[in-house]
Amino acid sequence: MPLITTATQEITWDAISVAAPAADIEFGGLYIHDETDDEDYFSRNGLPFNIAYGHEVYGNYYITNIGDVAIVISLLIEVIDPDALVVISEWEGPFTVNPGVNMASATTNLFTLDKNGLWLIHGRAEFDIA
Amino acid sequence: MMVREFVFGMPAGGVAQAPAVREVTWDAISVYEGPTPPGEFKFPWWLVGIGAAAAVAIRTQHIMKKEKHS
């Protein structure tokens, strides 16, 4: 009986690398406006801001799209008083933000500093590729 | 400056199944010069006690005076 063999050759190339576009954001600074004294405070100058009892203020923060693609983003801003009570909670958006130096921001309504101690501002960003 | 930032999930090399979430909390405002919180109000019941005792004493005195005259 003759032996029959078949010659076979195979090759595999690392051919194409596909990178999905990356979505990414960065929180910018916090800004507080004191309506009572008409004063502006920026986090780049240090936190926390010292503001007198009873003043009316509002807060704002912004985000920057530092990714490669346009994103759709919703922003939450919350104010937490010294007793850990959430006194303001607001969602803003959704916004479409292009990559580059494009930004979106969230701002609170006016609120009164009616407690001594440390007030927190909480930001939450939920985003996806547009 | 106290800033706490959390990253919950980012799209990794593909289409994101859920929106990516980022959070930050700023120690934003330190409030000073406020009034001290008022203590709990307690009704001065001891004043009522003194008033009642005084009323009884006055009434007793009045009755005794009346009995003396009669």
Backbone of each chain as ProteinMPNN parsed JSONL, in Angstrom:
{"seq_chain_A": "MPLITTATQEITWDAISVAAPAADIEFGGLYIHDETDDEDYFSRNGLPFNIAYGHEVYGNYYITNIGDVAIVISLLIEVIDPDALVVISEWEGPFTVNPGVNMASATTNLFTLDKNGLWLIHGRAEFDIA", "coords_chain_A": {"N_chain_A": [[0.869, -1.206, 0.0], [0.806, 2.138, -0.981], [2.098, 5.056, 0.718], [0.298, 8.026, 1.214], [0.81, 11.402, 1.405], [-0.058, 14.783, 2.302], [1.163, 17.927, 1.688], [1.194, 20.768, 3.787], [0.961, 24.217, 4.422], [0.855, 26.993, 6.637], [0.08, 30.332, 7.632], [0.015, 33.148, 9.851], [-0.789, 36.477, 10.196], [-0.204, 39.32, 12.257], [-2.316, 41.528, 11.652], [-4.112, 43.862, 11.553], [-4.595, 46.52, 13.761], [-7.109, 47.594, 15.768], [-8.212, 50.411, 17.403], [-10.473, 51.406, 19.747], [-12.244, 54.499, 19.989], [-11.38, 56.682, 22.639], [-13.171, 57.787, 25.438], [-13.064, 60.439, 27.665], [-12.963, 62.474, 30.586], [-12.28, 65.479, 32.478], [-12.388, 66.915, 35.68], [-12.893, 70.325, 36.171], [-12.18, 73.379, 37.881], [-13.694, 74.468, 41.004], [-16.179, 76.885, 41.576], [-17.38, 79.56, 43.506], [-19.892, 81.902, 44.073], [-20.406, 84.668, 46.061], [-23.234, 86.103, 46.8], [-24.113, 87.971, 48.607], [-21.92, 89.597, 49.338], [-20.995, 90.113, 46.849], [-18.748, 88.682, 45.883], [-16.206, 86.671, 44.303], [-15.05, 83.319, 44.307], [-12.441, 81.044, 43.654], [-11.368, 77.707, 43.18], [-8.728, 77.253, 42.536], [-7.316, 79.002, 44.038], [-7.196, 77.908, 46.496], [-8.774, 75.798, 48.935], [-10.837, 75.223, 51.857], [-13.212, 77.855, 50.991], [-13.483, 80.769, 52.94], [-16.318, 81.971, 54.252], [-18.758, 84.201, 55.527], [-21.277, 83.527, 58.006], [-24.712, 83.251, 57.132], [-24.595, 84.356, 54.621], [-25.654, 84.519, 51.175], [-25.141, 82.264, 48.571], [-23.98, 80.783, 45.441], [-22.944, 77.817, 43.67], [-20.609, 76.37, 41.293], [-19.29, 74.071, 38.91], [-17.06, 72.803, 36.353], [-16.521, 70.587, 33.572], [-14.038, 69.166, 31.398], [-13.783, 67.87, 28.127], [-11.48, 65.537, 27.586], [-10.971, 63.472, 25.968], [-10.913, 61.516, 22.868], [-13.143, 61.706, 21.366], [-16.474, 62.966, 20.649], [-18.729, 63.436, 23.361], [-21.662, 62.513, 25.244], [-22.992, 63.99, 28.02], [-24.103, 64.032, 31.416], [-24.547, 66.021, 34.288], [-24.262, 66.072, 37.79], [-24.862, 68.15, 40.561], [-24.31, 68.71, 43.947], [-25.073, 70.078, 47.149], [-23.808, 69.834, 50.335], [-24.513, 70.138, 53.676], [-23.019, 71.168, 56.918], [-24.078, 69.272, 58.658], [-24.195, 67.008, 57.203], [-26.385, 66.873, 55.525], [-28.045, 66.748, 52.425], [-28.623, 69.563, 50.803], [-29.064, 70.705, 48.38], [-29.658, 69.269, 45.222], [-29.054, 68.707, 42.029], [-29.529, 67.772, 38.644], [-27.957, 68.338, 35.547], [-28.069, 68.796, 32.022], [-28.714, 66.285, 29.418], [-25.593, 67.135, 27.84], [-23.937, 67.609, 24.734], [-20.583, 67.262, 24.152], [-17.807, 68.256, 22.424], [-14.526, 66.91, 21.592], [-11.34, 68.254, 22.709], [-10.898, 71.506, 23.845], [-13.372, 71.763, 24.897], [-16.157, 72.36, 27.06], [-18.478, 71.595, 29.765], [-20.89, 72.642, 32.193], [-22.139, 72.724, 35.611], [-24.478, 74.263, 37.753], [-25.547, 75.488, 40.911], [-28.686, 76.505, 42.466], [-29.302, 79.59, 44.292], [-28.238, 79.456, 47.675], [-28.491, 79.599, 51.289], [-26.038, 80.136, 53.722], [-26.535, 78.789, 56.477], [-25.523, 77.454, 58.622], [-22.852, 76.871, 60.866], [-19.55, 75.729, 60.024], [-18.176, 73.13, 57.857], [-18.978, 73.086, 54.481], [-19.806, 70.954, 51.817], [-19.274, 70.371, 48.311], [-20.522, 68.32, 45.867], [-19.761, 66.603, 42.939], [-20.922, 64.792, 40.103], [-20.353, 63.011, 37.196], [-21.806, 61.597, 34.365], [-21.163, 59.889, 31.455], [-20.992, 59.186, 27.918], [-19.978, 57.871, 24.721], [-20.811, 59.999, 22.072]], "CA_chain_A": [[0.0, 0.0, 0.0], [1.667, 3.343, -0.979], [1.756, 6.083, 1.73], [-0.024, 9.316, 0.573], [0.865, 12.539, 2.341], [-0.369, 16.085, 1.715], [1.962, 18.998, 2.302], [0.361, 21.919, 4.188], [1.669, 25.339, 5.044], [-0.067, 28.018, 7.162], [0.73, 31.536, 8.173], [-0.908, 34.1, 10.491], [-0.192, 37.799, 10.355], [-0.811, 40.351, 13.118], [-2.583, 42.355, 10.495], [-4.713, 45.181, 11.755], [-4.89, 46.847, 15.157], [-8.207, 48.574, 15.828], [-8.33, 51.022, 18.73], [-11.739, 52.118, 19.912], [-12.002, 55.862, 20.464], [-11.453, 56.766, 24.099], [-13.917, 58.913, 26.009], [-12.505, 60.77, 28.977], [-13.213, 63.849, 31.021], [-11.497, 65.951, 33.62], [-13.092, 67.955, 36.436], [-12.206, 71.609, 36.287], [-12.223, 73.945, 39.217], [-14.948, 74.835, 41.654], [-16.364, 78.335, 41.668], [-18.489, 79.975, 44.379], [-20.171, 83.335, 44.05], [-21.067, 85.173, 47.259], [-24.193, 87.117, 46.328], [-24.252, 88.993, 49.653], [-20.771, 90.515, 49.247], [-20.602, 90.179, 45.44], [-17.353, 88.202, 45.808], [-16.008, 85.415, 43.573], [-14.02, 82.439, 44.873], [-12.011, 80.004, 42.715], [-10.644, 76.662, 43.923], [-7.279, 77.309, 42.27], [-6.701, 79.836, 45.079], [-7.223, 77.177, 47.767], [-10.061, 75.407, 49.521], [-12.161, 75.77, 51.561], [-13.374, 79.304, 51.011], [-14.035, 81.254, 54.213], [-17.442, 82.877, 53.985], [-19.454, 84.458, 56.789], [-22.602, 82.951, 58.259], [-25.88, 84.005, 56.667], [-24.471, 84.842, 53.247], [-26.29, 83.754, 50.104], [-24.119, 81.917, 47.579], [-24.247, 79.655, 44.548], [-21.711, 77.13, 43.286], [-20.523, 75.924, 39.905], [-18.058, 73.417, 38.468], [-17.103, 72.455, 34.938], [-15.692, 69.457, 33.14], [-13.472, 69.309, 30.062], [-13.658, 66.624, 27.377], [-10.062, 65.349, 27.239], [-10.876, 62.256, 25.161], [-10.722, 61.66, 21.419], [-14.432, 61.716, 20.669], [-17.561, 63.735, 21.255], [-19.431, 62.668, 24.391], [-22.915, 63.031, 25.812], [-22.69, 63.98, 29.454], [-25.03, 64.62, 32.392], [-23.779, 66.449, 35.463], [-24.97, 66.259, 39.064], [-24.179, 68.998, 41.551], [-24.994, 68.619, 45.242], [-24.52, 70.85, 48.255], [-23.965, 69.061, 51.569], [-24.259, 71.075, 54.77], [-22.137, 70.593, 57.955], [-24.721, 68.116, 59.304], [-24.219, 65.949, 56.17], [-27.668, 66.861, 54.819], [-27.963, 67.242, 51.05], [-29.599, 70.653, 50.751], [-29.352, 70.936, 46.96], [-29.247, 68.162, 44.364], [-29.577, 69.058, 40.7], [-28.914, 67.209, 37.442], [-27.985, 69.219, 34.377], [-27.75, 68.082, 30.783], [-27.428, 65.93, 28.831], [-24.904, 68.025, 26.914], [-22.957, 66.997, 23.831], [-19.338, 68.037, 24.265], [-16.794, 67.811, 21.468], [-13.179, 66.831, 22.193], [-10.571, 69.497, 22.626], [-11.012, 72.283, 25.082], [-14.798, 72.022, 25.111], [-16.542, 72.16, 28.449], [-19.873, 71.684, 30.202], [-20.839, 73.007, 33.606], [-23.341, 72.576, 36.435], [-24.574, 75.381, 38.698], [-26.64, 75.359, 41.891], [-29.461, 77.703, 42.771], [-28.795, 80.294, 45.47], [-28.566, 78.87, 48.969], [-28.035, 80.414, 52.41], [-25.113, 79.452, 54.64], [-27.22, 78.978, 57.759], [-24.911, 76.597, 59.652], [-21.391, 76.971, 60.996], [-18.801, 74.51, 59.721], [-17.69, 72.859, 56.504], [-19.973, 72.725, 53.464], [-19.186, 70.223, 50.709], [-19.951, 70.34, 47.012], [-20.285, 67.008, 45.264], [-20.046, 66.565, 41.504], [-20.923, 63.454, 39.498], [-20.494, 63.109, 35.736], [-22.095, 60.341, 33.672], [-20.947, 60.235, 30.052], [-20.842, 58.091, 26.961], [-19.617, 58.368, 23.39], [-22.006, 60.574, 21.429]], "C_chain_A": [[0.891, 1.237, 0.0], [1.169, 4.377, 0.056], [1.507, 7.421, 1.026], [0.037, 10.408, 1.636], [0.549, 13.82, 1.586], [0.466, 17.142, 2.429], [1.058, 20.188, 2.611], [1.251, 23.002, 4.779], [0.643, 26.381, 5.481], [0.731, 29.209, 7.645], [-0.351, 32.434, 8.788], [-0.175, 35.421, 10.675], [-0.911, 38.592, 11.449], [-1.128, 41.51, 12.184], [-3.061, 43.776, 10.811], [-4.978, 45.383, 13.241], [-5.973, 47.919, 15.172], [-8.3, 49.107, 17.248], [-9.647, 51.775, 18.792], [-11.444, 53.532, 20.408], [-12.214, 55.943, 21.977], [-12.232, 58.011, 24.518], [-13.344, 59.191, 27.387], [-12.811, 62.227, 29.308], [-12.306, 64.201, 32.194], [-12.344, 66.998, 34.343], [-12.241, 69.217, 36.467], [-12.385, 72.128, 37.697], [-13.637, 74.197, 39.711], [-14.988, 76.354, 41.78], [-17.551, 78.608, 42.581], [-18.646, 81.483, 44.23], [-20.935, 83.703, 45.309], [-21.938, 86.353, 46.836], [-24.29, 88.273, 47.331], [-23.144, 90.049, 49.535], [-20.344, 90.772, 47.806], [-19.119, 89.811, 45.256], [-17.301, 86.894, 45.023], [-14.865, 84.63, 44.206], [-13.717, 81.318, 43.884], [-11.139, 78.987, 43.453], [-9.146, 76.693, 43.665], [-6.56, 78.157, 43.314], [-6.741, 79.162, 46.453], [-8.623, 76.932, 48.274], [-9.841, 75.103, 51.002], [-12.149, 77.292, 51.561], [-13.967, 79.696, 52.362], [-15.096, 82.302, 53.929], [-18.26, 82.998, 55.266], [-20.846, 83.832, 56.807], [-23.701, 83.864, 57.687], [-25.786, 84.489, 55.242], [-25.189, 83.919, 52.265], [-25.258, 83.508, 49.006], [-24.694, 80.947, 46.55], [-22.909, 79.075, 44.093], [-21.777, 76.616, 41.861], [-19.229, 75.135, 39.712], [-18.183, 73.111, 36.982], [-16.254, 71.224, 34.679], [-15.155, 69.782, 31.748], [-13.411, 67.936, 29.405], [-12.202, 66.481, 26.939], [-9.863, 64.074, 26.414], [-10.733, 62.576, 23.684], [-12.024, 61.886, 20.671], [-15.429, 62.621, 21.383], [-18.286, 62.842, 22.265], [-20.772, 63.328, 24.687], [-22.767, 62.895, 27.309], [-23.816, 64.615, 30.264], [-24.246, 64.903, 33.665], [-24.694, 66.632, 36.668], [-24.156, 67.211, 39.916], [-24.999, 68.967, 42.831], [-24.266, 69.493, 46.262], [-24.84, 70.089, 49.541], [-23.574, 69.952, 52.744], [-23.425, 70.401, 55.882], [-22.754, 69.42, 58.718], [-24.882, 66.947, 58.335], [-25.588, 65.811, 55.506], [-27.469, 67.425, 53.416], [-29.044, 68.314, 50.89], [-29.946, 71.034, 49.307], [-28.855, 69.735, 46.179], [-29.871, 68.4, 42.99], [-28.802, 68.35, 39.601], [-28.99, 68.24, 36.333], [-27.533, 68.444, 33.156], [-28.917, 67.212, 30.355], [-26.907, 66.981, 27.846], [-24.045, 67.173, 25.968], [-21.717, 67.876, 23.842], [-18.304, 67.447, 23.318], [-15.423, 67.717, 22.144], [-12.416, 68.134, 21.983], [-10.713, 70.233, 23.93], [-12.475, 72.577, 25.404], [-15.239, 71.589, 26.502], [-18.053, 72.112, 28.611], [-19.833, 72.006, 31.685], [-22.184, 72.796, 34.28], [-23.314, 73.666, 37.502], [-25.741, 75.145, 39.651], [-27.52, 76.599, 41.847], [-28.806, 78.398, 43.964], [-29.153, 79.508, 46.73], [-27.912, 79.702, 50.071], [-27.158, 79.579, 53.341], [-25.634, 79.659, 56.068], [-26.706, 78.025, 58.848], [-23.413, 76.851, 59.669], [-20.744, 75.663, 60.595], [-18.498, 74.369, 58.242], [-18.813, 72.392, 55.584], [-19.237, 72.056, 52.301], [-19.973, 70.446, 49.426], [-19.522, 69.059, 46.317], [-20.669, 67.075, 43.796], [-19.999, 65.138, 40.995], [-21.178, 63.633, 38.008], [-20.751, 61.727, 35.165], [-22.018, 60.625, 32.178], [-20.732, 58.997, 29.202], [-20.458, 58.707, 25.62], [-20.878, 58.822, 22.66], [-22.353, 59.784, 20.161]], "O_chain_A": [[1.69, 1.383, 0.925], [-0.037, 4.544, 0.24], [2.386, 7.914, 0.319], [-0.638, 10.315, 2.662], [0.842, 13.944, 0.397], [0.457, 17.219, 3.658], [0.241, 20.574, 1.775], [2.176, 22.721, 5.541], [-0.332, 26.625, 4.771], [1.899, 29.097, 8.016], [-1.484, 32.474, 8.309], [0.919, 35.47, 11.237], [-2.136, 38.524, 11.539], [-0.284, 42.377, 11.958], [-2.463, 44.758, 10.372], [-5.529, 44.501, 13.9], [-5.777, 49.017, 14.652], [-8.449, 48.333, 18.194], [-9.902, 52.671, 17.987], [-10.495, 53.738, 21.165], [-13.137, 55.33, 22.515], [-11.994, 59.117, 24.033], [-13.16, 58.271, 28.184], [-12.902, 63.083, 28.428], [-11.666, 63.344, 32.804], [-12.945, 67.864, 33.707], [-11.043, 69.181, 36.749], [-12.712, 71.365, 38.606], [-14.614, 74.149, 38.963], [-13.98, 77.008, 42.049], [-18.6, 77.976, 42.454], [-17.672, 82.235, 44.256], [-21.983, 83.125, 45.599], [-21.445, 87.446, 46.555], [-24.522, 89.418, 46.942], [-23.41, 91.248, 49.624], [-19.431, 91.562, 47.564], [-18.357, 90.508, 44.587], [-18.241, 86.1, 45.071], [-13.845, 85.2, 44.592], [-14.636, 80.709, 43.337], [-10.28, 79.359, 44.252], [-8.37, 76.21, 44.489], [-5.343, 78.055, 43.467], [-6.367, 79.77, 47.456], [-9.532, 77.737, 48.076], [-8.722, 74.747, 51.373], [-11.219, 77.928, 52.055], [-14.862, 79.018, 52.866], [-14.799, 83.385, 53.426], [-18.434, 82.024, 55.998], [-21.486, 83.641, 55.773], [-23.61, 85.089, 57.761], [-26.77, 84.981, 54.689], [-25.315, 82.715, 52.489], [-24.581, 84.437, 48.565], [-25.757, 80.363, 46.759], [-21.88, 79.75, 44.124], [-22.856, 76.446, 41.294], [-18.194, 75.484, 40.28], [-19.277, 73.154, 36.421], [-15.381, 70.872, 35.472], [-15.744, 70.575, 31.014], [-13.033, 66.953, 30.044], [-11.737, 67.193, 26.05], [-8.732, 63.646, 26.188], [-10.474, 63.713, 23.289], [-12.018, 62.218, 19.485], [-15.254, 62.986, 22.545], [-18.436, 61.639, 22.047], [-20.988, 64.511, 24.424], [-22.456, 61.817, 27.816], [-24.407, 65.612, 29.848], [-23.387, 64.118, 34.067], [-25.751, 67.257, 36.58], [-22.932, 67.109, 39.993], [-26.214, 69.169, 42.814], [-23.042, 69.628, 46.246], [-25.992, 69.744, 49.801], [-22.454, 70.457, 52.807], [-23.151, 69.204, 55.804], [-22.032, 68.654, 59.357], [-25.621, 66.003, 58.615], [-25.917, 64.747, 54.981], [-26.809, 68.448, 53.236], [-30.234, 68.003, 50.848], [-30.999, 71.617, 49.05], [-27.76, 69.234, 46.434], [-31.087, 68.3, 42.828], [-27.572, 68.326, 39.615], [-29.993, 68.94, 36.203], [-26.706, 67.538, 33.255], [-30.02, 67.378, 30.876], [-27.673, 67.622, 27.127], [-23.5, 66.145, 26.368], [-21.787, 69.077, 23.578], [-17.971, 66.265, 23.411], [-15.188, 68.375, 23.157], [-12.805, 68.989, 21.187], [-10.652, 69.632, 25.003], [-12.775, 73.54, 26.111], [-14.762, 70.592, 27.045], [-18.806, 72.526, 27.73], [-18.859, 71.685, 32.366], [-23.222, 72.702, 33.625], [-22.268, 73.958, 38.082], [-26.796, 74.66, 39.243], [-27.147, 77.617, 41.264], [-27.876, 77.866, 44.571], [-30.25, 78.96, 46.832], [-26.93, 80.407, 49.842], [-27.506, 78.453, 53.695], [-25.222, 80.586, 56.766], [-27.368, 77.817, 59.864], [-22.785, 77.025, 58.624], [-21.323, 74.596, 60.8], [-18.551, 75.333, 57.478], [-19.509, 71.42, 55.879], [-18.188, 72.526, 51.86], [-21.181, 70.678, 49.454], [-18.335, 68.756, 46.194], [-21.754, 67.54, 43.444], [-19.14, 64.357, 41.404], [-22.113, 64.328, 37.61], [-20.005, 60.788, 35.445], [-22.724, 61.502, 31.678], [-20.352, 57.93, 29.684], [-20.598, 59.913, 25.415], [-21.885, 58.114, 22.638], [-23.325, 60.109, 19.478]]}, "seq_chain_B": "MMVREFVFGMPAGGVAQAPAVREVTWDAISVYEGPTPPGEFKFPWWLVGIGAAAAVAIRTQHIMKKEKHS", "coords_chain_B": {"N_chain_B": [[-5.983, 72.081, 50.497], [-8.711, 70.078, 49.863], [-9.672, 67.504, 47.934], [-11.584, 64.914, 46.748], [-11.516, 62.348, 44.477], [-13.167, 60.0, 42.434], [-13.083, 57.183, 40.301], [-15.324, 55.311, 38.592], [-15.858, 53.682, 36.375], [-14.684, 53.149, 33.148], [-14.929, 53.322, 29.579], [-13.374, 50.574, 28.171], [-11.359, 49.973, 25.694], [-13.389, 49.399, 23.883], [-16.888, 49.483, 22.948], [-18.767, 51.214, 25.3], [-20.717, 49.634, 27.775], [-22.255, 50.709, 29.761], [-22.852, 54.082, 30.887], [-19.876, 55.905, 31.534], [-18.656, 56.874, 34.734], [-17.773, 59.54, 36.791], [-16.717, 61.006, 39.848], [-16.511, 63.676, 42.211], [-15.652, 65.329, 45.243], [-15.682, 68.346, 46.843], [-14.199, 70.082, 49.572], [-15.769, 72.676, 50.246], [-16.767, 75.212, 51.408], [-16.058, 77.063, 54.281], [-17.807, 78.01, 57.005], [-18.119, 80.787, 59.143], [-18.521, 82.727, 62.198], [-21.144, 82.321, 62.921], [-24.233, 82.08, 64.828], [-24.327, 80.359, 68.021], [-25.894, 77.204, 68.135], [-29.215, 77.186, 69.42], [-30.06, 75.926, 72.683], [-32.126, 73.174, 73.841], [-35.466, 74.097, 74.507], [-36.769, 74.364, 77.732], [-39.65, 74.127, 79.572], [-40.316, 76.268, 82.309], [-41.27, 74.695, 84.824], [-40.904, 74.783, 87.544], [-41.492, 77.387, 88.219], [-44.265, 77.415, 88.055], [-44.857, 75.743, 90.16], [-43.944, 77.273, 92.344], [-45.688, 79.44, 92.115], [-48.169, 78.175, 92.559], [-47.821, 77.307, 95.204], [-47.583, 79.782, 96.47], [-50.119, 80.842, 95.966], [-51.729, 79.072, 97.431], [-50.772, 79.622, 100.022], [-51.498, 82.319, 100.319], [-54.255, 82.158, 100.142], [-54.789, 80.53, 102.349], [-53.946, 82.209, 104.433], [-55.814, 84.256, 104.123], [-58.215, 82.943, 104.741], [-57.681, 82.265, 107.39], [-57.533, 84.797, 108.553], [-60.15, 85.652, 108.173], [-61.523, 83.822, 109.792], [-60.581, 84.568, 112.302], [-61.711, 87.102, 112.644], [-64.409, 86.467, 112.759]], "CA_chain_B": [[-7.102, 71.854, 49.584], [-9.136, 68.679, 49.979], [-10.523, 67.077, 46.827], [-11.595, 63.45, 46.638], [-12.034, 62.007, 43.156], [-13.366, 58.564, 42.265], [-13.37, 56.722, 38.942], [-16.122, 54.106, 38.75], [-15.759, 52.789, 35.229], [-14.404, 53.853, 31.909], [-14.976, 52.42, 28.444], [-12.03, 50.019, 27.998], [-11.05, 49.339, 24.425], [-14.557, 49.008, 23.112], [-18.083, 50.284, 23.168], [-19.15, 51.14, 26.694], [-22.03, 49.048, 28.021], [-22.97, 51.664, 30.603], [-22.107, 55.336, 30.888], [-18.77, 56.031, 32.477], [-19.027, 57.761, 35.839], [-16.696, 60.115, 37.606], [-17.257, 61.799, 40.944], [-15.55, 64.464, 42.977], [-16.25, 66.085, 46.349], [-14.806, 69.436, 47.292], [-14.422, 70.766, 50.849], [-15.955, 73.915, 49.514], [-16.963, 76.476, 52.136], [-15.991, 77.033, 55.738], [-18.652, 79.124, 57.467], [-17.712, 81.261, 60.462], [-19.283, 83.821, 62.817], [-22.564, 82.036, 63.08], [-24.656, 81.966, 66.228], [-24.313, 78.993, 68.549], [-27.247, 76.676, 68.05], [-29.923, 77.316, 70.69], [-30.314, 74.67, 73.404], [-33.534, 72.76, 73.848], [-36.26, 74.907, 75.426], [-37.433, 73.598, 78.793], [-40.64, 74.973, 80.242], [-39.944, 76.417, 83.728], [-42.346, 74.166, 85.672], [-40.661, 75.183, 88.923], [-42.202, 78.656, 88.443], [-45.666, 77.06, 88.292], [-44.883, 75.199, 91.522], [-43.834, 78.404, 93.296], [-46.943, 80.198, 91.991], [-49.239, 77.402, 93.216], [-47.572, 77.357, 96.649], [-47.893, 81.141, 96.911], [-51.578, 80.985, 95.932], [-52.276, 78.319, 98.577], [-50.398, 80.361, 101.226], [-52.309, 83.541, 100.392], [-55.628, 81.723, 100.387], [-54.834, 80.069, 103.744], [-53.849, 83.411, 105.266], [-57.085, 84.941, 103.976], [-59.211, 82.171, 105.492], [-57.373, 82.396, 108.819], [-57.921, 86.159, 108.948], [-61.616, 85.662, 108.194], [-61.948, 83.048, 110.965], [-60.241, 85.386, 113.476], [-62.694, 88.197, 112.755], [-65.769, 85.981, 112.968]], "C_chain_B": [[-7.467, 70.372, 49.614], [-10.093, 68.355, 48.844], [-10.446, 65.564, 46.744], [-12.235, 63.08, 45.31], [-12.092, 60.493, 43.008], [-13.656, 58.26, 40.808], [-14.099, 55.39, 39.075], [-15.996, 53.161, 37.569], [-15.56, 53.596, 33.974], [-14.551, 52.864, 30.764], [-13.573, 51.896, 28.162], [-11.926, 49.31, 26.66], [-12.249, 48.901, 23.614], [-15.728, 49.91, 23.406], [-18.502, 50.121, 24.623], [-20.544, 50.549, 26.826], [-22.889, 49.999, 28.844], [-22.18, 52.963, 30.578], [-20.962, 55.29, 31.892], [-19.16, 57.062, 33.527], [-17.766, 58.27, 36.519], [-17.326, 60.996, 38.668], [-16.143, 62.564, 41.637], [-16.303, 65.181, 44.096], [-15.243, 67.122, 46.821], [-15.184, 69.852, 48.715], [-14.54, 72.24, 50.491], [-15.932, 75.177, 50.374], [-16.837, 76.231, 53.632], [-16.738, 78.258, 56.255], [-18.262, 79.493, 58.893], [-18.661, 82.355, 60.935], [-20.771, 83.554, 62.923], [-22.939, 81.974, 64.537], [-24.53, 80.521, 66.708], [-25.736, 78.459, 68.515], [-27.957, 76.752, 69.392], [-30.142, 75.947, 71.33], [-31.798, 74.344, 73.387], [-34.301, 73.571, 74.891], [-36.94, 74.004, 76.451], [-38.39, 74.534, 79.526], [-40.31, 75.055, 81.73], [-41.084, 75.983, 84.664], [-42.16, 74.57, 87.133], [-41.35, 76.522, 89.244], [-43.674, 78.399, 88.753], [-45.828, 76.547, 89.726], [-44.857, 76.314, 92.555], [-45.143, 79.207, 93.309], [-48.075, 79.499, 92.728], [-49.083, 77.47, 94.738], [-47.94, 78.725, 97.215], [-49.403, 81.339, 96.979], [-52.219, 80.275, 97.121], [-52.006, 79.084, 99.871], [-51.283, 81.596, 101.409], [-53.75, 83.189, 100.772], [-55.794, 81.297, 101.855], [-54.836, 81.257, 104.703], [-55.196, 84.146, 105.293], [-58.165, 84.257, 104.814], [-58.99, 82.323, 106.999], [-57.783, 83.76, 109.348], [-59.438, 86.24, 109.112], [-62.142, 84.986, 109.457], [-61.689, 83.826, 112.247], [-61.303, 86.452, 113.712], [-64.065, 87.684, 113.12], [-65.954, 85.325, 114.339]], "O_chain_B": [[-6.608, 69.514, 49.41], [-11.206, 68.879, 48.8], [-9.356, 64.998, 46.676], [-13.376, 63.458, 45.045], [-11.167, 59.789, 43.413], [-14.392, 58.996, 40.152], [-13.542, 54.436, 39.618], [-16.027, 51.944, 37.754], [-16.213, 54.62, 33.774], [-14.32, 51.671, 30.958], [-12.662, 52.692, 27.933], [-12.362, 48.167, 26.521], [-12.099, 48.075, 22.714], [-15.586, 50.962, 24.029], [-18.58, 48.998, 25.122], [-21.451, 50.916, 26.079], [-24.101, 50.084, 28.647], [-20.984, 52.961, 30.286], [-21.083, 54.702, 32.967], [-19.901, 58.003, 33.245], [-16.826, 57.519, 36.78], [-18.341, 61.65, 38.426], [-14.985, 62.145, 41.643], [-17.45, 65.589, 43.919], [-14.102, 66.801, 47.154], [-16.369, 69.962, 49.03], [-13.544, 72.961, 50.44], [-15.168, 76.103, 50.103], [-17.437, 75.305, 54.176], [-16.355, 79.396, 55.981], [-18.096, 78.621, 59.745], [-19.495, 82.845, 60.174], [-21.566, 84.49, 63.005], [-22.072, 81.832, 65.398], [-24.614, 79.582, 65.916], [-26.681, 79.183, 68.832], [-27.361, 76.414, 70.415], [-30.374, 74.951, 70.645], [-32.62, 75.157, 72.963], [-33.845, 73.719, 76.025], [-37.594, 73.021, 76.102], [-37.996, 75.585, 80.03], [-40.051, 74.029, 82.358], [-41.779, 76.829, 85.228], [-43.134, 74.687, 87.877], [-41.742, 76.767, 90.385], [-44.264, 79.07, 89.599], [-46.798, 76.87, 90.411], [-45.632, 76.313, 93.512], [-45.637, 79.6, 94.366], [-48.851, 80.139, 93.437], [-50.056, 77.66, 95.468], [-48.528, 78.827, 98.291], [-49.913, 81.93, 97.93], [-53.138, 80.804, 97.746], [-52.888, 79.193, 100.723], [-51.754, 81.879, 102.511], [-54.368, 83.844, 101.612], [-56.776, 81.64, 102.513], [-55.617, 81.307, 105.653], [-55.653, 84.595, 106.344], [-58.934, 84.92, 105.511], [-59.931, 82.483, 107.776], [-58.314, 83.872, 110.453], [-59.94, 86.824, 110.072], [-63.063, 85.478, 110.108], [-62.486, 83.757, 113.183], [-61.738, 86.672, 114.842], [-64.833, 88.414, 113.746], [-67.05, 84.867, 114.661]]}, "name": "protein", "num_of_chains": 2, "seq": "MPLITTATQEITWDAISVAAPAADIEFGGLYIHDETDDEDYFSRNGLPFNIAYGHEVYGNYYITNIGDVAIVISLLIEVIDPDALVVISEWEGPFTVNPGVNMASATTNLFTLDKNGLWLIHGRAEFDIAMMVREFVFGMPAGGVAQAPAVREVTWDAISVYEGPTPPGEFKFPWWLVGIGAAAAVAIRTQHIMKKEKHS"}
